[in-house]
């Protein structure tokens, strides 16, 4: 959006994109505008604002009077889909304020913040910034602007007045709310109430969900089809790292030939690398794998993702964090960048043989094709984590696993299928097959790659989109349609996402990354060993 001048009865206001040099001033102005929220430490940090400019510079706008920044707005694009008015929190919709879930292919401009220097209030700065957002929405051909508007005067209302009743009185003009009354004048419509939206004593943590519809919106026809390739990977004795690299590239290249969007490898498939060296006790072997093979493994997967232009869900690999080892799935994007999803729930065998520790984060990764997440093997047997991910908008859950017998594989399979049904999402699984006699704790394996769906008319009759023959090295390739999820959620034979009894059951989440952020690491630069 180009800079412009907004005329008011009290003078001109110049609107332009924020620049990196503005950030220190913006931080101080944000604290000045929201002193109570500054006490709660929920105002912008330098790293957050730097991220906003890196991810979506067009959405970060400043208002200037006589060359001085007197107001600013922060926005991101989200893909709301068929459920634009679903309940959400500020941290969830903005990824903790870091905007890593910004989706340039989304349909909705989300207003994360508008703030004005208190010394300049009453001069039309807020109206200028709202006009800037409307212009941006039109220029990008987005369907709407959504925002959570703090009920900024709700703390002054009688205690027995519900937030719904309070909002209705504001709409009827019986009560003036400093934020909502202004938003209504700017053409926004209230679509609902957001509970526990943000930590804010003045609003008692309530917000109104407000919407402005773009009158010039022209619907596009983006494809909702996604092609998934699940690698049923056979571990076998190899002599060099190049043998491993060749086996990996064969599957990635084949998936790319089939024009797959995502390639899923199994859990611990990189343990095959331990067959290159002399046999070691289990604990020594897994530590050597983490210490000496992590860099070449990351480099290989990163180069494969760049070379073939696909997302690679890199199974899992042991990663050292000081004195602890974690079992982590590295997810690589087509630029070779990656992000790590640790395994949360550690099996007794992993603890006993390898000393693996559980992680504390759940990563949600928006991609142009779908919003995705990973749960490693045992994790999918715990429904709370999948529920949380579904509530964050995840459409495809990838489950790499490593099981030694049919009992273990069926535990993963049945739980993965249950997660697909109860959350109305797609779940893709891939497991190891083959044997590694020379590697302790990796003796035998049983696997059967599959992609599961909800169980309703939009999907396959048995809720299985595709399934491979068990214990045969192969590549399972199938297409799914994310639009089917939204049709099923809105008007299926049953609607479990809508019918949850939240008045009886509440999901409390204590993940480490709730108050921080998760971002893709840049592609590494190191040489592949011989």
FENHULIN-V810887 format. One record per backbone hydrogen bond with DSSP energy under -0.5 kcal/mol. CO is the residue of the C=O (numbers start at 1). NH is the residue of the N-H. E is the energy in kcal/mol with one decimal. If there is no record, write none. Layout:
BEGIN
CO|NH|E / CO|NH|E
END
This chain:
BEGIN
4|15|-3.1 / 5|7|-0.6 / 6|13|-2.4 / 8|11|-1.4 / 11|8|-1.9 / 13|6|-3.6 / 14|64|-2.7 / 15|4|-1.7 / 16|62|-3.1 / 19|22|-1.8 / 20|23|-1.4 / 22|26|-2.2 / 23|27|-2.4 / 24|28|-1.8 / 25|29|-2.4 / 26|30|-2.6 / 27|31|-1.9 / 28|32|-2.1 / 29|33|-2.3 / 30|34|-1.8 / 34|38|-2.1 / 35|39|-1.5 / 36|40|-1.0 / 37|42|-2.2 / 38|41|-1.1 / 45|49|-2.2 / 46|50|-2.4 / 47|51|-2.2 / 48|52|-2.3 / 49|53|-1.9 / 50|54|-1.9 / 51|55|-2.8 / 52|56|-2.7 / 53|57|-0.6 / 56|59|-1.3 / 57|60|-1.5 / 59|61|-0.7 / 60|18|-2.8 / 61|73|-2.5 / 62|16|-2.0 / 63|70|-3.0 / 63|71|-1.1 / 64|14|-2.7 / 65|68|-1.7 / 68|65|-2.3 / 70|117|-3.0 / 71|63|-3.0 / 72|115|-2.5 / 73|61|-1.7 / 74|112|-1.7 / 74|113|-1.7 / 76|110|-3.6 / 77|103|-3.0 / 78|80|-0.9 / 78|107|-0.9 / 78|108|-1.9 / 80|83|-1.0 / 83|86|-1.4 / 89|93|-2.5 / 90|94|-1.6 / 91|96|-3.2 / 92|95|-0.6 / 94|98|-0.6 / 94|99|-2.7 / 95|98|-1.4 / 99|102|-1.8 / 102|104|-0.6 / 103|106|-2.5 / 107|143|-2.0 / 107|144|-0.9 / 108|78|-2.6 / 108|110|-0.6 / 109|111|-0.6 / 109|146|-2.3 / 110|76|-1.8 / 110|112|-0.9 / 111|148|-0.6 / 113|74|-2.4 / 115|72|-2.5 / 117|120|-2.5 / 118|121|-1.0 / 120|123|-0.8 / 124|128|-1.8 / 125|129|-2.2 / 126|130|-2.3 / 127|131|-2.1 / 128|132|-1.9 / 129|133|-2.0 / 130|134|-2.1 / 131|135|-2.4 / 132|136|-2.3 / 133|137|-2.8 / 134|138|-2.2 / 135|139|-2.7 / 136|140|-1.9 / 137|142|-2.5 / 138|141|-1.2 / 143|214|-2.1 / 144|109|-2.6 / 145|212|-2.4 / 146|111|-3.0 / 147|149|-0.7 / 147|210|-2.7 / 148|150|-0.7 / 149|208|-2.9 / 150|152|-2.1 / 151|154|-2.0 / 153|156|-1.6 / 154|157|-1.4 / 158|161|-1.7 / 160|162|-0.6 / 162|166|-2.6 / 163|167|-2.6 / 164|168|-2.1 / 165|169|-2.1 / 166|170|-1.9 / 167|171|-2.7 / 168|172|-2.5 / 169|174|-2.2 / 169|175|-1.4 / 170|173|-1.1 / 175|177|-0.6 / 177|181|-1.7 / 177|182|-0.6 / 179|183|-2.2 / 180|184|-2.5 / 181|185|-1.6 / 182|186|-1.4 / 183|188|-2.0 / 184|187|-1.6 / 189|211|-2.2 / 192|209|-2.9 / 193|195|-0.6 / 194|197|-0.6 / 194|207|-1.8 / 197|90|-2.5 / 197|91|-0.5 / 198|200|-0.9 / 200|203|-0.9 / 200|204|-0.7 / 200|205|-1.7 / 201|204|-0.7 / 202|155|-2.2 / 203|206|-1.9 / 205|197|-2.2 / 205|198|-0.6 / 206|151|-1.6 / 207|194|-3.3 / 208|149|-3.2 / 208|210|-0.8 / 209|191|-4.0 / 209|192|-0.8 / 210|147|-1.7 / 211|189|-2.4 / 212|145|-2.5 / 213|215|-0.6 / 214|217|-1.5 / 217|219|-0.6 / 224|482|-2.3 / 226|228|-0.5 / 226|480|-2.9 / 227|261|-2.5 / 227|262|-1.6 / 228|478|-2.3 / 229|231|-0.5 / 229|264|-3.0 / 230|232|-0.7 / 230|476|-2.7 / 231|233|-1.2 / 232|474|-1.1 / 233|235|-0.7 / 233|433|-2.6 / 235|435|-0.8 / 240|244|-1.2 / 241|245|-2.7 / 242|246|-2.7 / 243|247|-1.8 / 244|248|-2.5 / 245|249|-2.8 / 246|250|-2.0 / 247|251|-1.3 / 248|252|-2.2 / 249|253|-3.2 / 250|254|-2.2 / 251|255|-2.6 / 252|256|-2.4 / 253|257|-2.3 / 254|258|-1.5 / 255|260|-2.4 / 256|259|-1.8 / 261|311|-2.2 / 262|229|-2.5 / 263|265|-0.6 / 263|313|-3.3 / 264|231|-3.1 / 266|269|-1.2 / 266|316|-0.8 / 268|271|-1.5 / 269|272|-1.3 / 270|273|-2.2 / 271|274|-1.9 / 272|275|-1.8 / 273|276|-1.7 / 274|277|-0.7 / 280|440|-0.5 / 281|285|-2.8 / 282|286|-2.3 / 283|287|-1.5 / 284|288|-2.1 / 285|289|-2.3 / 286|290|-1.9 / 287|291|-2.6 / 288|292|-2.9 / 288|293|-0.6 / 289|293|-1.2 / 290|294|-0.5 / 293|297|-2.1 / 294|298|-2.9 / 295|299|-2.6 / 296|300|-2.4 / 297|301|-2.4 / 298|302|-2.5 / 299|303|-2.5 / 300|304|-2.3 / 301|305|-2.3 / 302|306|-2.2 / 303|307|-2.9 / 304|308|-2.2 / 305|309|-1.2 / 305|310|-1.1 / 311|263|-2.4 / 311|313|-0.6 / 312|314|-1.0 / 312|332|-2.7 / 313|265|-2.6 / 313|315|-2.2 / 316|270|-0.8 / 317|328|-2.3 / 319|326|-2.7 / 321|324|-2.1 / 324|321|-3.5 / 325|357|-3.1 / 326|319|-3.1 / 326|328|-0.8 / 327|343|-2.7 / 328|317|-2.3 / 328|330|-0.6 / 329|331|-0.6 / 329|341|-2.9 / 330|314|-2.5 / 330|332|-0.6 / 331|339|-1.6 / 332|312|-2.0 / 333|336|-2.7 / 337|333|-2.5 / 338|521|-4.3 / 339|331|-3.0 / 340|342|-0.6 / 341|329|-2.9 / 343|359|-2.7 / 344|346|-0.6 / 347|351|-1.9 / 348|352|-2.6 / 349|353|-2.9 / 349|354|-0.5 / 350|354|-1.5 / 350|355|-0.8 / 350|356|-1.4 / 351|355|-0.8 / 355|325|-0.6 / 357|327|-0.6 / 360|512|-3.2 / 360|513|-0.5 / 363|365|-0.5 / 364|366|-0.6 / 365|372|-2.7 / 370|367|-1.4 / 370|372|-0.6 / 371|395|-3.1 / 371|396|-1.7 / 372|365|-2.8 / 373|398|-2.7 / 375|377|-0.7 / 376|379|-2.5 / 377|380|-1.8 / 378|381|-1.8 / 379|382|-1.7 / 381|383|-0.5 / 382|385|-0.8 / 382|386|-0.8 / 383|387|-2.2 / 384|388|-2.3 / 385|389|-2.2 / 386|390|-2.6 / 387|391|-2.2 / 388|392|-1.2 / 389|394|-2.1 / 390|393|-1.8 / 395|426|-2.6 / 396|373|-1.5 / 396|398|-0.5 / 397|428|-2.5 / 398|375|-2.2 / 399|430|-1.6 / 400|377|-1.9 / 401|267|-0.5 / 401|432|-0.9 / 403|446|-2.7 / 405|409|-2.2 / 406|410|-2.5 / 407|411|-1.7 / 408|412|-1.9 / 409|413|-2.7 / 410|414|-2.9 / 411|415|-1.9 / 412|416|-2.7 / 413|417|-2.4 / 414|418|-2.0 / 415|419|-2.5 / 416|420|-1.8 / 417|421|-1.9 / 418|422|-2.8 / 419|423|-1.6 / 420|424|-0.9 / 420|425|-1.3 / 426|397|-2.9 / 427|452|-3.4 / 428|399|-3.4 / 429|450|-1.4 / 430|267|-0.5 / 430|401|-2.6 / 433|235|-2.7 / 436|439|-1.9 / 438|440|-0.6 / 439|442|-1.7 / 442|436|-1.0 / 443|436|-1.0 / 447|471|-2.4 / 449|468|-2.7 / 450|429|-3.3 / 451|465|-2.0 / 451|466|-1.4 / 452|427|-2.0 / 454|456|-0.9 / 456|459|-1.9 / 460|463|-1.8 / 463|453|-2.4 / 463|465|-0.6 / 466|451|-2.6 / 469|472|-0.8 / 474|232|-2.5 / 475|477|-0.6 / 476|230|-3.1 / 478|228|-2.8 / 480|226|-3.0 / 481|484|-1.3 / 481|485|-0.6 / 482|485|-0.8 / 482|486|-1.1 / 483|487|-2.1 / 484|488|-2.3 / 485|489|-2.6 / 486|490|-1.9 / 487|491|-2.4 / 488|492|-1.7 / 495|498|-0.6 / 495|499|-2.1 / 500|502|-1.5 / 501|504|-1.7 / 501|505|-2.4 / 506|508|-0.7 / 507|509|-0.5 / 511|514|-1.3 / 512|515|-0.6 / 521|338|-1.6
END
